[in-house]
């Protein structure tokens, strides 16, 4: 059996301070259950890197294109406008070979300091919720919402932070988490991630 090559993609963890208590809230979007990939799951905004993202980045390198894909997908799926300069690269996930659809995904955190309005397209994305990482993980444990494994791991990683400032400081200073660790699809210097 031949393994499908993973498609380059980008995703964004949109984070804001939680006004009701100490902590942060993360935007999660519910994908249409009719979609083949993670249908009905709650995910961060994101998607594949398109040719237009390379044009927007004015680069043939994957990392700048991933930043532009993250901005574009966030706008398309949530109506929120962000910029590449706001993105903090935190992780890179590659889907295991045995799965029918594979992605090699750049993960970014985007701290939101100003209020934003969320507008979903009611096609690919049907609903949204701002949740603390702990709330999202508890609901996933109770099976009231379904989280893909990378989403669950990311939420677990950031659940320890009690403010947006703490999260931003930590992810800016920390090493990039690469899954799997020896992924041939993560070559940061060669891909323009300096």
N, CA and C atoms as a LAMMPS dump frame, in Angstrom:
ITEM: TIMESTEP
0
ITEM: NUMBER OF ATOMS
582
ITEM: BOX BOUNDS ff ff ff
-5.0000000000000000e+02 5.0000000000000000e+02
-5.0000000000000000e+02 5.0000000000000000e+02
-5.0000000000000000e+02 5.0000000000000000e+02
ITEM: ATOMS id mol type element x y z
1 1 1 N 0.841 -1.188 0
2 1 2 C 0 0 0
3 1 3 C 0.885 1.249 0
4 2 1 N 0.608 2.153 -0.921
5 2 2 C 1.377 3.394 -0.955
6 2 3 C 0.721 4.418 -0.032
7 3 1 N 1.559 5.226 0.575
8 3 2 C 1.057 6.249 1.476
9 3 3 C 0.868 7.552 0.717
10 4 1 N -0.243 8.212 0.991
11 4 2 C -0.522 9.511 0.387
12 4 3 C 0.395 10.561 1.007
13 5 1 N 0.925 11.448 0.165
14 5 2 C 1.734 12.559 0.656
15 5 3 C 0.817 13.554 1.375
16 6 1 N 1.239 14.077 2.524
17 6 2 C 0.386 15.031 3.227
18 6 3 C 0.34 16.386 2.519
19 7 1 N -0.813 17.032 2.61
20 7 2 C -1.042 18.342 2.01
21 7 3 C -0.656 19.417 3.025
22 8 1 N 0.161 20.415 2.637
23 8 2 C 0.509 21.492 3.567
24 8 3 C -0.731 22.291 3.973
25 9 1 N -0.806 22.623 5.275
26 9 2 C -1.959 23.338 5.818
27 9 3 C -1.504 24.233 6.97
28 10 1 N -2.425 25.055 7.44
29 10 2 C -2.14 25.947 8.564
30 10 3 C -3.383 26.066 9.431
31 11 1 N -3.18 26.239 10.733
32 11 2 C -4.296 26.427 11.657
33 11 3 C -3.914 27.451 12.711
34 12 1 N -4.942 28.106 13.276
35 12 2 C -4.706 29.221 14.197
36 12 3 C -5.484 29.027 15.487
37 13 1 N -4.786 29.121 16.611
38 13 2 C -5.413 29.127 17.926
39 13 3 C -5.655 30.594 18.283
40 14 1 N -6.903 31.044 18.132
41 14 2 C -7.271 32.411 18.48
42 14 3 C -7.576 32.453 19.971
43 15 1 N -6.817 33.25 20.71
44 15 2 C -6.929 33.279 22.171
45 15 3 C -7.224 34.689 22.653
46 16 1 N -8.074 34.781 23.679
47 16 2 C -8.373 36.073 24.3
48 16 3 C -8.476 35.876 25.804
49 17 1 N -8.314 36.961 26.544
50 17 2 C -8.538 36.88 27.985
51 17 3 C -10.011 36.605 28.236
52 18 1 N -10.294 35.751 29.219
53 18 2 C -11.659 35.41 29.596
54 18 3 C -12.158 36.473 30.57
55 19 1 N -13.165 37.214 30.149
56 19 2 C -13.647 38.326 30.974
57 19 3 C -14.393 37.869 32.222
58 20 1 N -14.917 36.653 32.218
59 20 2 C -15.734 36.203 33.354
60 20 3 C -14.895 35.644 34.506
61 21 1 N -13.688 35.215 34.221
62 21 2 C -12.814 34.716 35.295
63 21 3 C -11.366 34.777 34.837
64 22 1 N -10.464 34.405 35.713
65 22 2 C -9.051 34.397 35.316
66 22 3 C -8.821 33.262 34.327
67 23 1 N -8.132 33.562 33.276
68 23 2 C -7.827 32.535 32.29
69 23 3 C -7.975 33.058 30.881
70 24 1 N -7.934 32.139 29.935
71 24 2 C -8.068 32.494 28.531
72 24 3 C -9.191 31.684 27.908
73 25 1 N -9.72 32.212 26.828
74 25 2 C -10.712 31.503 26.029
75 25 3 C -10.14 31.314 24.627
76 26 1 N -10.535 30.202 24.026
77 26 2 C -10.077 29.825 22.697
78 26 3 C -11.297 29.704 21.791
79 27 1 N -11.174 30.169 20.554
80 27 2 C -12.27 30.021 19.587
81 27 3 C -12.229 28.625 18.976
82 28 1 N -13.354 27.92 19.079
83 28 2 C -13.512 26.634 18.413
84 28 3 C -14.682 26.728 17.442
85 29 1 N -14.514 26.112 16.279
86 29 2 C -15.514 26.124 15.221
87 29 3 C -16.008 24.702 14.982
88 30 1 N -17.333 24.554 14.777
89 30 2 C -17.881 23.214 14.49
90 30 3 C -18.009 23.022 12.985
91 31 1 N -17.288 22.012 12.499
92 31 2 C -17.316 21.694 11.068
93 31 3 C -18.613 20.972 10.711
94 32 1 N -19.091 21.228 9.507
95 32 2 C -20.278 20.563 8.987
96 32 3 C -20.057 19.046 9.031
97 33 1 N -21.03 18.315 9.549
98 33 2 C -20.88 16.852 9.664
99 33 3 C -20.819 16.172 8.303
100 34 1 N -21.203 16.877 7.226
101 34 2 C -21.141 16.302 5.874
102 34 3 C -19.735 16.334 5.293
103 35 1 N -18.823 17.066 5.931
104 35 2 C -17.454 17.141 5.425
105 35 3 C -16.724 15.833 5.692
106 36 1 N -15.898 15.418 4.736
107 36 2 C -15.176 14.148 4.851
108 36 3 C -14.151 14.2 5.982
109 37 1 N -13.394 15.291 6.053
110 37 2 C -12.314 15.384 7.029
111 37 3 C -12.828 16.065 8.293
112 38 1 N -12.842 15.343 9.4
113 38 2 C -13.277 15.859 10.706
114 38 3 C -14.677 16.47 10.672
115 39 1 N -15.577 15.868 9.902
116 39 2 C -16.957 16.345 9.874
117 39 3 C -17.587 16.28 11.261
118 40 1 N -18.229 17.378 11.684
119 40 2 C -18.867 17.451 12.994
120 40 3 C -17.925 17.745 14.149
121 41 1 N -16.63 17.79 13.898
122 41 2 C -15.653 18.05 14.962
123 41 3 C -15.542 19.544 15.24
124 42 1 N -15.069 19.866 16.446
125 42 2 C -14.777 21.244 16.843
126 42 3 C -13.277 21.467 16.653
127 43 1 N -12.931 22.501 15.907
128 43 2 C -11.551 22.713 15.476
129 43 3 C -11.176 24.188 15.592
130 44 1 N -9.893 24.462 15.462
131 44 2 C -9.41 25.83 15.297
132 44 3 C -9.6 26.213 13.832
133 45 1 N -9.701 27.514 13.517
134 45 2 C -9.748 27.908 12.104
135 45 3 C -8.498 27.417 11.37
136 46 1 N -8.671 26.981 10.144
137 46 2 C -7.516 26.527 9.384
138 46 3 C -7.909 25.768 8.136
139 47 1 N -6.891 25.427 7.348
140 47 2 C -7.125 24.673 6.126
141 47 3 C -5.856 24.587 5.3
142 48 1 N -6.015 24.049 4.108
143 48 2 C -4.855 23.806 3.238
144 48 3 C -4.236 25.114 2.758
145 49 1 N -2.952 25.041 2.441
146 49 2 C -2.24 26.175 1.851
147 49 3 C -2.498 26.145 0.342
148 50 1 N -3.045 27.231 -0.183
149 50 2 C -3.385 27.328 -1.604
150 50 3 C -2.311 28.099 -2.359
151 51 1 N -2.378 28.021 -3.685
152 51 2 C -1.43 28.766 -4.537
153 51 3 C -1.491 30.264 -4.238
154 52 1 N -2.698 30.779 -3.948
155 52 2 C -2.848 32.219 -3.675
156 52 3 C -2.084 32.63 -2.412
157 53 1 N -1.87 31.688 -1.497
158 53 2 C -1.131 32.018 -0.272
159 53 3 C 0.343 32.239 -0.572
160 54 1 N 0.896 31.502 -1.527
161 54 2 C 2.283 31.731 -1.954
162 54 3 C 2.395 33.094 -2.647
163 55 1 N 1.378 33.448 -3.458
164 55 2 C 1.371 34.745 -4.126
165 55 3 C 1.279 35.879 -3.108
166 56 1 N 0.385 35.733 -2.118
167 56 2 C 0.209 36.765 -1.095
168 56 3 C 1.489 36.953 -0.285
169 57 1 N 2.193 35.84 -0.055
170 57 2 C 3.434 35.899 0.725
171 57 3 C 4.614 36.379 -0.113
172 58 1 N 4.403 36.437 -1.446
173 58 2 C 5.483 36.797 -2.374
174 58 3 C 6.716 35.937 -2.116
175 59 1 N 6.461 34.637 -1.954
176 59 2 C 7.534 33.701 -1.639
177 59 3 C 7.167 32.315 -2.139
178 60 1 N 8.176 31.547 -2.51
179 60 2 C 7.958 30.158 -2.877
180 60 3 C 8.134 29.244 -1.669
181 61 1 N 8.461 29.838 -0.514
182 61 2 C 8.706 29.05 0.695
183 61 3 C 7.399 28.766 1.425
184 62 1 N 7.335 27.606 2.072
185 62 2 C 6.081 27.161 2.668
186 62 3 C 5.683 27.943 3.918
187 63 1 N 6.66 28.339 4.769
188 63 2 C 6.286 29.003 6.014
189 63 3 C 5.561 30.331 5.799
190 64 1 N 6.072 31.259 4.966
191 64 2 C 5.317 32.496 4.731
192 64 3 C 3.938 32.224 4.119
193 65 1 N 3.863 31.227 3.238
194 65 2 C 2.564 30.86 2.652
195 65 3 C 1.628 30.321 3.732
196 66 1 N 2.179 29.581 4.685
197 66 2 C 1.362 29.057 5.788
198 66 3 C 0.796 30.197 6.628
199 67 1 N 1.599 31.233 6.857
200 67 2 C 1.1 32.392 7.601
201 67 3 C -0.073 33.036 6.871
202 68 1 N 0.061 33.19 5.563
203 68 2 C -1.03 33.79 4.789
204 68 3 C -2.25 32.868 4.738
205 69 1 N -2.027 31.563 4.661
206 69 2 C -3.156 30.626 4.693
207 69 3 C -3.89 30.731 6.03
208 70 1 N -3.134 30.865 7.112
209 70 2 C -3.742 30.993 8.438
210 70 3 C -4.62 32.236 8.517
211 71 1 N -4.13 33.348 7.983
212 71 2 C -4.896 34.598 7.971
213 71 3 C -6.15 34.439 7.11
214 72 1 N -5.984 33.868 5.912
215 72 2 C -7.109 33.705 4.982
216 72 3 C -8.167 32.776 5.553
217 73 1 N -7.746 31.629 6.075
218 73 2 C -8.704 30.663 6.619
219 73 3 C -9.444 31.234 7.837
220 74 1 N -8.741 32.014 8.652
221 74 2 C -9.395 32.634 9.804
222 74 3 C -10.495 33.584 9.336
223 75 1 N -10.188 34.371 8.31
224 75 2 C -11.185 35.295 7.75
225 75 3 C -12.362 34.524 7.147
226 76 1 N -12.065 33.48 6.352
227 76 2 C -13.125 32.726 5.673
228 76 3 C -14.013 31.972 6.655
229 77 1 N -13.411 31.394 7.687
230 77 2 C -14.178 30.515 8.577
231 77 3 C -14.801 31.218 9.773
232 78 1 N -14.225 32.359 10.182
233 78 2 C -14.75 33.025 11.383
234 78 3 C -15.086 34.499 11.171
235 79 1 N -14.677 35.062 10.038
236 79 2 C -14.911 36.475 9.789
237 79 3 C -13.956 37.394 10.541
238 80 1 N -12.969 36.83 11.224
239 80 2 C -12.03 37.624 12.015
240 80 3 C -10.811 37.978 11.161
241 81 1 N -10.46 39.263 11.163
242 81 2 C -9.284 39.742 10.421
243 81 3 C -8.066 39.747 11.342
244 82 1 N -7.036 39.022 10.949
245 82 2 C -5.759 39.033 11.665
246 82 3 C -4.657 39.279 10.635
247 83 1 N -3.42 39.44 11.096
248 83 2 C -2.304 39.651 10.173
249 83 3 C -1.212 38.624 10.445
250 84 1 N -0.357 38.357 9.458
251 84 2 C 0.731 37.405 9.672
252 84 3 C 1.629 37.791 10.846
253 85 1 N 1.772 39.094 11.094
254 85 2 C 2.644 39.569 12.176
255 85 3 C 2.122 39.178 13.562
256 86 1 N 0.829 38.885 13.676
257 86 2 C 0.249 38.503 14.963
258 86 3 C 0.48 37.027 15.307
259 87 1 N 0.9 36.24 14.327
260 87 2 C 0.976 34.791 14.498
261 87 3 C 2.27 34.356 15.173
262 88 1 N 2.139 33.477 16.15
263 88 2 C 3.296 32.885 16.834
264 88 3 C 3.306 31.398 16.503
265 89 1 N 4.337 30.957 15.79
266 89 2 C 4.456 29.543 15.39
267 89 3 C 4.761 28.696 16.623
268 90 1 N 3.929 27.666 16.853
269 90 2 C 4.066 26.858 18.071
270 90 3 C 4.258 25.363 17.824
271 91 1 N 3.732 24.854 16.704
272 91 2 C 3.79 23.398 16.494
273 91 3 C 3.657 23.081 15.008
274 92 1 N 3.963 21.819 14.687
275 92 2 C 3.795 21.303 13.326
276 92 3 C 3.357 19.848 13.448
277 93 1 N 2.186 19.542 12.905
278 93 2 C 1.616 18.193 12.988
279 93 3 C 1.552 17.567 11.603
280 94 1 N 1.939 16.306 11.487
281 94 2 C 1.76 15.556 10.248
282 94 3 C 0.866 14.358 10.537
283 95 1 N -0.198 14.242 9.751
284 95 2 C -1.153 13.137 9.905
285 95 3 C -0.436 11.804 9.649
286 96 1 N -0.727 10.77 10.461
287 96 2 C -0.074 9.464 10.259
288 96 3 C -0.336 8.878 8.869
289 97 1 N 0.61 8.079 8.363
290 97 2 C 0.513 7.543 6.997
291 97 3 C -0.715 6.682 6.729
292 98 1 N -1.242 6.02 7.726
293 98 2 C -2.322 5.056 7.477
294 98 3 C -3.675 5.71 7.186
295 99 1 N -3.801 7.02 7.396
296 99 2 C -5.092 7.676 7.228
297 99 3 C -5.322 8.088 5.774
298 100 1 N -6.593 8.09 5.336
299 100 2 C -6.888 8.378 3.931
300 100 3 C -6.632 9.824 3.52
301 101 1 N -6.759 10.759 4.458
302 101 2 C -6.447 12.162 4.181
303 101 3 C -5.338 12.592 5.108
304 102 1 N -4.298 13.184 4.526
305 102 2 C -3.138 13.569 5.326
306 102 3 C -2.808 15.035 5.135
307 103 1 N -2.407 15.663 6.235
308 103 2 C -1.996 17.062 6.209
309 103 3 C -0.712 17.213 7.01
310 104 1 N 0.117 18.156 6.613
311 104 2 C 1.26 18.572 7.438
312 104 3 C 0.978 20.034 7.773
313 105 1 N 0.604 20.26 9.022
314 105 2 C -0.031 21.517 9.418
315 105 3 C 0.838 22.359 10.336
316 106 1 N 1.001 23.615 9.95
317 106 2 C 1.667 24.623 10.767
318 106 3 C 0.658 25.14 11.775
319 107 1 N 0.994 25.094 13.059
320 107 2 C 0.119 25.615 14.116
321 107 3 C 0.642 26.971 14.59
322 108 1 N -0.296 27.911 14.719
323 108 2 C 0.023 29.248 15.208
324 108 3 C -0.908 29.612 16.361
325 109 1 N -0.399 30.406 17.291
326 109 2 C -1.236 31.052 18.291
327 109 3 C -1.359 32.516 17.895
328 110 1 N -2.574 33.058 18.002
329 110 2 C -2.815 34.468 17.702
330 110 3 C -3.517 35.109 18.896
331 111 1 N -2.786 35.868 19.713
332 111 2 C -3.411 36.56 20.84
333 111 3 C -4.29 37.711 20.328
334 112 1 N -5.525 37.761 20.79
335 112 2 C -6.448 38.824 20.411
336 112 3 C -6.588 39.801 21.572
337 113 1 N -6.194 41.036 21.35
338 113 2 C -6.238 42.066 22.403
339 113 3 C -7.48 42.932 22.317
340 114 1 N -8.14 42.938 21.156
341 114 2 C -9.346 43.749 20.961
342 114 3 C -10.538 42.819 20.754
343 115 1 N -11.759 43.266 21.122
344 115 2 C -12.948 42.446 20.875
345 115 3 C -13.126 42.172 19.379
346 116 1 N -13.628 41.006 19.053
347 116 2 C -13.89 40.631 17.659
348 116 3 C -15.292 40.039 17.554
349 117 1 N -15.875 40.178 16.373
350 117 2 C -17.152 39.535 16.071
351 117 3 C -16.86 38.298 15.235
352 118 1 N -17.534 37.201 15.553
353 118 2 C -17.352 35.958 14.808
354 118 3 C -18.546 35.763 13.882
355 119 1 N -18.255 35.479 12.612
356 119 2 C -19.295 35.191 11.633
357 119 3 C -18.906 33.917 10.9
358 120 1 N -19.7 32.859 11.057
359 120 2 C -19.402 31.604 10.354
360 120 3 C -20.178 31.564 9.042
361 121 1 N -19.692 30.734 8.099
362 121 2 C -20.277 30.731 6.755
363 121 3 C -21.546 29.882 6.635
364 122 1 N -21.875 29.097 7.677
365 122 2 C -23.044 28.207 7.652
366 122 3 C -23.014 27.236 6.475
367 123 1 N -21.811 26.918 6.028
368 123 2 C -21.618 25.919 4.986
369 123 3 C -20.581 24.917 5.49
370 124 1 N -19.315 25.329 5.446
371 124 2 C -18.261 24.483 6
372 124 3 C -18.271 24.535 7.533
373 125 1 N -18.508 25.724 8.073
374 125 2 C -18.538 25.926 9.522
375 125 3 C -19.962 26.287 9.927
376 126 1 N -20.507 25.557 10.919
377 126 2 C -21.9 25.75 11.298
378 126 3 C -22.096 26.457 12.634
379 127 1 N -21.069 26.484 13.477
380 127 2 C -21.25 27.082 14.796
381 127 3 C -19.877 27.451 15.354
382 128 1 N -19.888 28.272 16.406
383 128 2 C -18.643 28.627 17.083
384 128 3 C -18.901 28.77 18.566
385 129 1 N -17.836 28.606 19.356
386 129 2 C -17.899 28.835 20.793
387 129 3 C -16.554 29.338 21.282
388 130 1 N -16.596 30.283 22.212
389 130 2 C -15.404 30.676 22.961
390 130 3 C -15.424 29.848 24.239
391 131 1 N -14.39 29.041 24.455
392 131 2 C -14.316 28.17 25.628
393 131 3 C -12.934 28.268 26.249
394 132 1 N -12.869 28.092 27.56
395 132 2 C -11.553 27.926 28.161
396 132 3 C -11.048 26.553 27.729
397 133 1 N -9.738 26.354 27.678
398 133 2 C -9.231 25.021 27.341
399 133 3 C -9.806 23.947 28.27
400 134 1 N -9.926 24.26 29.565
401 134 2 C -10.457 23.273 30.517
402 134 3 C -11.908 22.911 30.19
403 135 1 N -12.722 23.902 29.827
404 135 2 C -14.117 23.624 29.458
405 135 3 C -14.181 22.721 28.232
406 136 1 N -13.382 23.049 27.213
407 136 2 C -13.393 22.26 25.977
408 136 3 C -12.956 20.821 26.246
409 137 1 N -11.911 20.655 27.051
410 137 2 C -11.423 19.304 27.36
411 137 3 C -12.438 18.525 28.189
412 138 1 N -13.125 19.206 29.11
413 138 2 C -14.147 18.533 29.92
414 138 3 C -15.306 18.073 29.033
415 139 1 N -15.734 18.935 28.112
416 139 2 C -16.829 18.546 27.214
417 139 3 C -16.404 17.413 26.273
418 140 1 N -15.137 17.43 25.861
419 140 2 C -14.637 16.325 25.025
420 140 3 C -14.629 15.026 25.828
421 141 1 N -14.235 15.101 27.114
422 141 2 C -14.228 13.906 27.971
423 141 3 C -15.642 13.363 28.156
424 142 1 N -16.637 14.263 28.216
425 142 2 C -18.042 13.861 28.347
426 142 3 C -18.683 13.531 27.003
427 143 1 N -17.899 13.667 25.932
428 143 2 C -18.345 13.403 24.562
429 143 3 C -19.491 14.305 24.124
430 144 1 N -19.548 15.541 24.671
431 144 2 C -20.54 16.503 24.198
432 144 3 C -19.979 17.353 23.059
433 145 1 N -18.669 17.315 22.873
434 145 2 C -18.079 17.847 21.647
435 145 3 C -16.888 16.974 21.28
436 146 1 N -16.634 16.884 19.973
437 146 2 C -15.576 16.009 19.466
438 146 3 C -14.394 16.868 19.04
439 147 1 N -13.217 16.545 19.594
440 147 2 C -11.996 17.272 19.257
441 147 3 C -11.029 16.336 18.539
442 148 1 N -10.461 16.748 17.406
443 148 2 C -9.369 15.968 16.813
444 148 3 C -8.18 15.934 17.779
445 149 1 N -7.338 14.923 17.644
446 149 2 C -6.2 14.76 18.559
447 149 3 C -5.284 15.983 18.62
448 150 1 N -4.893 16.602 17.498
449 150 2 C -4.033 17.79 17.61
450 150 3 C -4.699 18.93 18.386
451 151 1 N -6.012 19.082 18.22
452 151 2 C -6.752 20.125 18.949
453 151 3 C -6.734 19.826 20.443
454 152 1 N -6.986 18.575 20.788
455 152 2 C -7.01 18.167 22.205
456 152 3 C -5.631 18.385 22.859
457 153 1 N -4.56 17.981 22.173
458 153 2 C -3.203 18.144 22.715
459 153 3 C -2.87 19.625 22.878
460 154 1 N -3.226 20.437 21.88
461 154 2 C -2.952 21.873 21.952
462 154 3 C -3.698 22.505 23.121
463 155 1 N -4.962 22.157 23.294
464 155 2 C -5.742 22.695 24.418
465 155 3 C -5.144 22.262 25.756
466 156 1 N -4.676 21.026 25.833
467 156 2 C -4.033 20.537 27.063
468 156 3 C -2.771 21.351 27.351
469 157 1 N -1.992 21.622 26.297
470 157 2 C -0.753 22.397 26.454
471 157 3 C -1.029 23.803 26.991
472 158 1 N -2.107 24.437 26.531
473 158 2 C -2.333 25.834 26.904
474 158 3 C -3.277 26 28.087
475 159 1 N -3.829 24.915 28.589
476 159 2 C -4.764 24.998 29.726
477 159 3 C -4.088 25.514 30.996
478 160 1 N -2.777 25.434 31.075
479 160 2 C -2.053 25.843 32.292
480 160 3 C -1.9 27.36 32.416
481 161 1 N -2.204 28.113 31.355
482 161 2 C -1.963 29.555 31.392
483 161 3 C -3.192 30.297 31.896
484 162 1 N -2.964 31.255 32.813
485 162 2 C -4.079 31.969 33.43
486 162 3 C -4.33 33.343 32.821
487 163 1 N -3.556 33.702 31.791
488 163 2 C -3.789 34.988 31.122
489 163 3 C -3.206 34.945 29.717
490 164 1 N -3.694 35.857 28.894
491 164 2 C -3.183 35.967 27.53
492 164 3 C -1.704 36.346 27.543
493 165 1 N -1.312 37.233 28.473
494 165 2 C 0.095 37.625 28.577
495 165 3 C 0.978 36.42 28.882
496 166 1 N 0.53 35.564 29.809
497 166 2 C 1.311 34.378 30.187
498 166 3 C 1.424 33.408 29.014
499 167 1 N 0.313 33.212 28.298
500 167 2 C 0.322 32.324 27.127
501 167 3 C 1.281 32.869 26.069
502 168 1 N 1.166 34.157 25.756
503 168 2 C 2.009 34.739 24.712
504 168 3 C 3.488 34.652 25.085
505 169 1 N 3.815 34.952 26.331
506 169 2 C 5.212 34.882 26.767
507 169 3 C 5.753 33.461 26.642
508 170 1 N 4.942 32.493 27.036
509 170 2 C 5.393 31.092 27.02
510 170 3 C 5.579 30.575 25.599
511 171 1 N 4.603 30.809 24.727
512 171 2 C 4.716 30.251 23.373
513 171 3 C 5.774 30.982 22.558
514 172 1 N 6.028 32.238 22.873
515 172 2 C 7.082 32.966 22.171
516 172 3 C 8.458 32.413 22.528
517 173 1 N 8.611 31.957 23.767
518 173 2 C 9.914 31.485 24.253
519 173 3 C 10.121 29.985 24.083
520 174 1 N 9.056 29.231 23.83
521 174 2 C 9.184 27.767 23.85
522 174 3 C 9.623 27.208 22.499
523 175 1 N 10.112 25.968 22.545
524 175 2 C 10.491 25.262 21.329
525 175 3 C 9.237 24.867 20.554
526 176 1 N 9.386 24.669 19.249
527 176 2 C 8.285 24.22 18.405
528 176 3 C 8.064 22.732 18.666
529 177 1 N 6.807 22.347 18.893
530 177 2 C 6.489 20.922 19.073
531 177 3 C 6.223 20.315 17.702
532 178 1 N 6.927 19.262 17.382
533 178 2 C 6.804 18.619 16.074
534 178 3 C 6.286 17.2 16.273
535 179 1 N 5.212 16.859 15.553
536 179 2 C 4.583 15.543 15.646
537 179 3 C 4.528 14.933 14.255
538 180 1 N 5.117 13.754 13.989
539 180 2 C 6.068 13.088 14.886
540 180 3 C 7.381 13.863 14.95
541 181 1 N 8.171 13.581 15.955
542 181 2 C 9.385 14.357 16.213
543 181 3 C 10.343 14.393 15.023
544 182 1 N 10.404 13.303 14.278
545 182 2 C 11.347 13.207 13.156
546 182 3 C 10.67 13.456 11.802
547 183 1 N 9.586 14.237 11.802
548 183 2 C 8.816 14.449 10.577
549 183 3 C 9.69 15.003 9.453
550 184 1 N 9.711 14.334 8.29
551 184 2 C 10.453 14.866 7.145
552 184 3 C 9.74 16.069 6.51
553 185 1 N 8.506 16.35 6.96
554 185 2 C 7.726 17.448 6.385
555 185 3 C 7.924 18.751 7.161
556 186 1 N 8.766 18.713 8.197
557 186 2 C 9.074 19.935 8.942
558 186 3 C 10.558 20.206 8.814
559 187 1 N 10.892 21.116 7.889
560 187 2 C 12.28 21.519 7.648
561 187 3 C 12.294 23.044 7.741
562 188 1 N 12.281 23.584 8.965
563 188 2 C 12.012 25.014 9.155
564 188 3 C 12.915 25.959 8.373
565 189 1 N 14.232 25.747 8.417
566 189 2 C 15.133 26.672 7.726
567 189 3 C 14.887 26.651 6.215
568 190 1 N 14.764 25.448 5.688
569 190 2 C 14.555 25.268 4.258
570 190 3 C 13.205 25.839 3.815
571 191 1 N 12.227 25.873 4.727
572 191 2 C 10.868 26.31 4.402
573 191 3 C 10.623 27.779 4.73
574 192 1 N 11.659 28.492 5.184
575 192 2 C 11.52 29.914 5.417
576 192 3 C 11.129 30.307 6.83
577 193 1 N 11.173 29.348 7.756
578 193 2 C 10.84 29.624 9.16
579 193 3 C 12.145 29.823 9.912
580 194 1 N 12.557 31.053 10.067
581 194 2 C 13.868 31.348 10.661
582 194 3 C 13.756 31.702 12.13
